[in-house]
Amino acid sequence: MHLLTKQEELLLLAIFRIRKDAYLVNIREHLKKHIGKEWAFGSIYITLEKLCRKGYVKNRIGAPTASQGGKAIKYYDLTESGIRILKENKHLHDKMWKEFAENTPT
Amino acid sequence: MNNTPPYICKWIFKYFIPEFDWEYFFGGIDEVYCGIRGSKGKFLADIWYWTQLTKSLPSLFSKKSGGSFIMLKNYFKTGIRTLFRHKGFSILNIMGLAVGLAVCILIFLWVQDELGYDRFHTNADRIYRVIEHEELSSGEILSYSQQGPELAPILKADYPEILESVRFRVLGGRLVKFGDHKFYEKGFAFADPAILTMFTFPLKMGDPASALTDPSSIVISENMARKYFENEDPLGKILRVDNHTNFIVSGVMENIPSNSHLKFDFLAKFDSIKNFGQPVTGWRSFYLDTYVLLTETADHREVDQKIKNVISEHSEGSSFLIDLQPLTRIRLFSNAILTPHVDGDIKYVVIFSLIAVFILLNACINFMNLTTARSGQRAREIGMRKVVGARRKELVHQFFGESLLMAFISLIFAVGLVFALLPLFNQLSGKDLPLMVLGRLHVILGLLGITLTAGLISGIYPALLLSSFQPVSVLKNAFRSGLRGKAFRRALVIFQFVLTTVLIIGTVVVYRQLNFLRQQNLGYEKDQVMTFRLPGNLREKTDLMKTTFERIPGVLNTAAASTVPGRRRATLTLENWEGRNSEDRFELGILDVDHGFLSTFELEMAEGRFFSRDFTTDESNTVVVNEAAIRAIGMKDPIGKWILGSELKIIGVIKDFNLRSLHHKVAPLVIGMRKSNLHHLFVKIAAENIPRTIVSLKSSWNSLVPEYPFDFKFLDEQLEELYHADQRIGKIINAFAGLALFVACLGLFGLASFVAERRTKEIGIRKVLGASNPVIFHLLARDFIKWILLANLIAAPIATYAMMKYLNLYAYHTKLGPMVFLIPGLLTLLVSLLAISWQAVRAATADPVKSLKYE
């Protein structure tokens, strides 16, 4: 099983939560809103491309829009394997955290 | 509207990381950029854009190829190591670049300041000054910044595009009195109340909307508030001006920033100017500046067309056309306009920028020369890199990186130099640039830009040359150090010295011209003449003062006149004289004098007689004209004929003298005797016992007119002031020429030491075979001397051309003699010989045994 980095995990989740038409700008906005961290464009873009290569995400080129100066937007959608890897990671996560939550002295 | 983000930024990133798929990436950033730009403006958005891209860099690099980032580290390391291994060369390079950059920064600050004039006004881009134009019969068009008092109200009332109009006039030399404090004040201005709302002259105390509604109210600057009232509350205090008019302080304004073309310390309501002898109605007396504020939507060219003929519509017989000059252009683009306050000129901005570029270029050339000359030492490294798979492009980047590293190290030193030199530069340039300017964002961006450019320029040739080496020949050791690019290097050195020599020739010419101005015969005697102002009711006592002063031993003569020679004088358009048979019109200067004028200034008559007490009619309807006026109108036998009006008879023709500065030719002049216009008193004293004469003058002044301070200037000192701007420019050019020479010699020094090192063995053998020290010295110095002589030959015609242009700014100027070219030639030769002689002498006197064992 592939262990996702935190950033990868958050990006996949963001794409999932946005559901439709997730792309560079609104993914970044989303992360900013919910996590409060403002990632560099480059860093997000590179990770997205990496996820594409690994097959967790597939991209689709939209129609040219005025908001991007007449250029097309690259949208990202989760793939089957993307959802699977998220589930696996979540499972693993829960397992690892479980003990911590139960046995931490307060 | 153009919404595109900075192009260069995109270009830089695309160029350096070409493999990256940029399109969709930029798409996203651009979108956010447009949003920010919409809400926060272009400047902040641009900054955001750059920061975002820079922040993205690390990730982009790691994506590009794992190795590239590691190689960057390697390049950096190699760069630093080379820097430290060749300490001498590095120091030369960094020193040269630091000096070049420091000069650039200083000039950049200077240019910033010049270009920033009057931009602090909130409405700066909507304020205009009215300019009028008049065509003379010679075809020459005269432009004036000054108009009559009735224009401004008409402009505001009749044209909806003009929101506000302001009349403005400084009447210098007012005597301002409060209690025991009495001073002559230069910056005493009169203006319409709207000046406080239209321009941005914020008030510390008082209300801008009402501060000038009362004709007896006055607004003063903070400095003046302190000077007259110290810690007291200035509001409501009464200032007595010229001993005849009282003003009540109604506001205190912040001191006017130094980059304002409008300068004043006192601001009274325009209407009160009538108490100071100026009319507040009429179209014909042109003595005040008119400023207008346009509406936000108005286009000033359209308004130009509409208001073009206003003056001729309202004032019969006038042929003046008017148009509008943008406020922000007044400082630098007023050279062709006759106006009281011009001292900036776009020409100097261009010249100084060019000099800065020259010096920086000199420093960059040093870097190119020294790096390529030593290319042999790097050849193996380059060969090795190529063998293990470096592509040419990567090597190019490596060498660019090294030059950029050098440039940025130099920047640190340059900023230090600027800190040290700024006070000196301020003194030299007469500006008041604070050290803090270095902290401003656009200045920092400017500095980084300059440094980047310097780094790229100096890197370009080494990068291309070094990366072109063939690994096979380099590694086989067939490569001879430093032979590559020798011709190019020679060309660069010659180019450097051409630039330097042109600058030095420029310095010599400017110096000679300034000397020439000082020694030029003005046509009148300017030594030991004291000048006094005669404000207000002091004028009534002129005759009494004159007779009293003339009785003092040591006083030779006294005179009164309407203006001090060299100062601006009144003019009118001459279009009426006896025997006029054409439509000719001329600009005519007017001067009012009294009987003593001719003898005090030791002027001579060409024809006829000067005013005399023997003729009582002289005071009302006679005039004296100068030769230039007679020449202009072509009058024959002028004595007894009339000029200007049929009642004004010419009684004499005076020999031409320079009433204005030597920038201008002697212009037609008419001299009259209107008593009310005698604003200045001149006292000619003997050259002996000057202090004693002054003391007795002072006591006699104080007993006659105790309410006025005894305040005088010598005429020759005042004339010097006319050339202050020229002298300042001369000094700056002088300093920069010296720096250029210094930088060029640094390079020469480096090259000489390189040549000496390369020929160590040859020199050893020559010495063993019996060559004497002078022969060796000659051997080494020969090439350099040839280059410098050649550079001088090339520089001469370029400098001649440039200097002819400069000298033509003056109506009277010195000639370009052979000395102008010989002195700089000898100077560059001498200094560069000094620079290379240390190396040459060392090589020549070295022990041949050691040099043969070398390597």
Interface residues (C-beta under 8 A of the other chain):
Chain A: Y23 L24 V25 R28 A40 F41 G42 S43 Y45 I46 T47 E49 I61 S67 Q68 G69 K71 A72 I73 K74
Chain B: N3 T4 D21 E23 Y24 F25 F26 G27 G28 I29 D30 E31 V32 C34 Q52 L53 K55 S56 L57 P58 S59 L60 S62 K63
